[in-house]
Amino acid sequence: MTLEDREWLQTKPVQTYETGGIFCNHQIFLHEQNKKTTKIITELNRTEQAYYQKVKDLKEQMKYSDGELYHEAQTFISKLDDEIDSKILGKFNGLKVVIISMCSC
């Protein structure tokens, strides 16, 4: 952290965003909005929409399954949680963004 970082960290964020899956929740505070942050948020929205649609579809299918779909759903959820955590949120590195994550098992 630099002295410059301390200055922008004391300002009010220009935008806040919240995302998460089954085990983790992320609060994202954008202190500077630009094309890169907008692109990352768009990617988060798209991933999150696909996530919730897939979970909804799997829950509907699970009503009539023998349990195999439960494991498929858990694998999908875990994979998507990892994608959000490591691939997408990591793109904020070096930007004027604060992310507070809370995870449970």
C-alpha positions in Angstrom: 0.0 0.0 0.0 1.3 3.4 -0.9 0.6 6.9 0.5 -1.5 7.5 -2.7 -3.6 4.4 -1.9 -4.4 5.8 1.5 -5.8 8.9 0.0 -8.2 7.3 -2.4 -9.2 4.7 0.2 -10.5 7.5 2.4 -12.9 8.7 -0.3 -16.4 7.4 -0.8 -16.7 4.7 -3.5 -18.3 5.8 -6.8 -20.1 2.4 -7.2 -20.7 -0.6 -5.0 -21.5 -4.1 -6.2 -22.2 -7.4 -4.4 -21.8 -10.9 -5.8 -21.3 -14.4 -4.5 -22.3 -17.9 -4.6 -23.2 -20.6 -2.1 -20.2 -20.3 0.1 -18.8 -16.8 -0.5 -20.1 -13.3 -0.7 -18.1 -10.4 -2.1 -18.7 -6.7 -1.6 -16.9 -4.7 -4.2 -16.3 -1.0 -3.7 -15.1 0.9 -6.9 -13.3 4.1 -6.1 -12.6 4.8 -9.7 -14.8 3.7 -12.6 -13.3 3.2 -16.0 -13.7 0.9 -19.0 -11.7 -1.9 -17.3 -13.9 -1.9 -14.2 -17.1 -1.7 -16.2 -15.9 -4.7 -18.3 -15.1 -6.7 -15.2 -18.5 -5.9 -13.6 -20.3 -6.9 -16.9 -18.4 -10.2 -16.8 -19.4 -10.7 -13.2 -23.1 -10.0 -14.0 -23.0 -12.4 -16.9 -21.3 -15.2 -14.9 -23.7 -14.6 -12.0 -26.8 -14.8 -14.2 -25.6 -18.1 -15.8 -24.8 -19.4 -12.3 -28.3 -18.7 -10.9 -30.0 -20.0 -14.1 -28.0 -23.2 -14.0 -28.7 -23.7 -10.2 -32.4 -23.1 -10.8 -32.5 -25.6 -13.7 -30.6 -28.2 -11.7 -32.9 -27.8 -8.7 -35.9 -28.4 -10.9 -34.3 -31.5 -12.4 -33.3 -32.8 -8.9 -36.9 -33.2 -8.0 -37.1 -36.1 -10.4 -33.6 -37.6 -10.1 -31.8 -40.3 -8.2 -29.1 -38.1 -6.7 -26.6 -37.9 -9.5 -27.8 -34.4 -10.5 -27.1 -33.3 -6.9 -23.4 -34.1 -7.4 -23.5 -32.4 -10.8 -25.0 -29.3 -9.2 -22.4 -29.3 -6.4 -19.5 -29.6 -8.9 -20.9 -26.8 -11.0 -21.4 -24.5 -8.0 -17.9 -25.2 -6.8 -16.4 -24.5 -10.2 -18.3 -21.3 -10.6 -17.4 -20.1 -7.1 -13.7 -20.7 -8.0 -14.1 -18.9 -11.3 -15.6 -15.8 -9.6 -13.0 -15.9 -6.8 -9.8 -16.4 -8.7 -10.4 -15.5 -12.4 -12.8 -12.6 -12.3 -12.1 -10.8 -9.0 -8.3 -11.1 -9.6 -8.8 -8.8 -12.6 -9.3 -5.9 -10.2 -5.7 -6.2 -9.0 -3.9 -2.8 -9.3 -7.2 -0.9 -9.7 -8.7 1.5 -7.1 -11.1 -1.2 -5.8 -11.7 -2.6 -2.4 -13.2 -6.1 -2.1 -14.4 -7.5 1.1 -15.0 -11.3 0.9 -16.8 -13.5 3.5 -16.7 -17.2 3.0 -18.0 -20.2 5.0 -17.8 -23.9 4.6 
